[in-house]
Amino acid sequence: MPIGFLFRAAFWIAVVAAFAPVGLVSSDGMETPDEISQVIAQGQRLQQVCADLPALCDMAGEAGGLVSIATDETLSRVENWLDERETTAAETS
């Protein structure tokens, strides 16, 4: 399930970026690069959209949950198919 892990990791990184403050400074006092600041600013704009249109964000959250379920099921079926293929190949050898 490495692909599922990558999707989940990307999702949670985006969530953390969305809630991080714009003037984010690392623990050693260095300022963040411009690209990270832009991602954080985009996340804050998304927060504003969610504040203005909470129903839209609720639907997006539900859609994300459905995508996660579909991805997990697809990965499970692909893994089962690969296992069956390996078993068949081993039996015919």
Buried (B, 14 or more C-beta within 10 A) or exposed (E): EEEBEEBBEEEEEEEEBBEBEEEEEEEEEEEBEEEBBEBBEEBBEBEEEBEEEEEEBEEBEEEEEEEBEEBBEEBEEEEEEEEEEEEEEEEEE
